[in-house]
Amino acid sequence: MKEEYKPSKPELLRDYEINIRFLSRGCIVRVGCKEIAFEDVNKAMSQINEYVTGDTYEVQKQWRKILD
């Protein structure tokens, strides 16, 4: 059985630019060309922190499910 290629954390973090746009209520997090709306800024920051410091590969898979 072939193992799935898993890029390194630096490779994964370079793949997509992350931008945060703060609104009157919440914020928009843009990952690459897709955007995720968060009503709570603390929740957004928690998710971004998990993306950067956690298992980036697994978090990207979760985000792709939301974005696709």
C-alpha positions as CSV (number, residue, x, y, z in Angstrom):
1,M,0.0,0.0,0.0
2,K,1.4,3.4,-1.0
3,E,1.7,6.1,1.6
4,E,0.1,9.5,0.8
5,Y,2.7,12.3,0.3
6,K,2.6,14.7,3.2
7,P,4.4,18.0,2.6
8,S,6.4,19.6,5.4
9,K,4.9,22.3,7.6
10,P,7.0,25.1,5.9
11,E,5.8,23.9,2.5
12,L,2.2,23.8,3.6
13,L,2.4,27.3,5.2
14,R,3.8,28.7,2.0
15,D,1.1,27.2,-0.2
16,Y,-1.6,29.8,0.7
17,E,-1.5,33.4,1.8
18,I,-3.6,34.1,4.8
19,N,-5.3,37.5,5.3
20,I,-7.6,38.7,8.1
21,R,-10.2,41.5,7.4
22,F,-11.8,42.7,10.6
23,L,-15.4,43.8,10.4
24,S,-17.9,45.6,12.8
25,R,-18.8,42.1,13.9
26,G,-16.4,39.3,13.4
27,C,-13.9,39.0,10.6
28,I,-13.2,37.3,7.2
29,V,-10.2,35.0,6.9
30,R,-9.0,34.6,3.4
31,V,-6.9,31.5,2.7
32,G,-5.5,31.6,-0.8
33,C,-8.5,32.6,-3.0
34,K,-11.2,31.4,-0.6
35,E,-12.8,33.2,2.4
36,I,-14.3,32.0,5.6
37,A,-16.5,34.3,7.7
38,F,-16.2,34.2,11.5
39,E,-18.7,35.9,13.7
40,D,-16.3,35.7,16.6
41,V,-12.8,37.1,16.2
42,N,-11.5,34.9,19.1
43,K,-12.7,31.8,17.3
44,A,-11.0,32.9,14.1
45,M,-7.7,33.5,15.8
46,S,-8.0,30.1,17.5
47,Q,-8.5,28.4,14.1
48,I,-5.6,30.3,12.6
49,N,-3.4,29.5,15.5
50,E,-4.3,25.8,15.1
51,Y,-3.5,26.0,11.4
52,V,0.0,27.5,12.1
53,T,1.1,25.7,15.2
54,G,-0.9,22.4,15.0
55,D,-0.9,19.7,12.4
56,T,-1.2,22.0,9.4
57,Y,-1.8,19.1,7.0
58,E,-4.9,17.9,8.9
59,V,-6.2,21.4,9.5
60,Q,-5.9,22.1,5.7
61,K,-7.9,19.0,5.0
62,Q,-10.6,20.1,7.4
63,W,-10.7,23.6,5.9
64,R,-10.9,22.2,2.3
65,K,-14.1,20.3,3.4
66,I,-15.6,23.7,4.4
67,L,-14.3,25.6,1.4
68,D,-15.1,23.1,-1.3
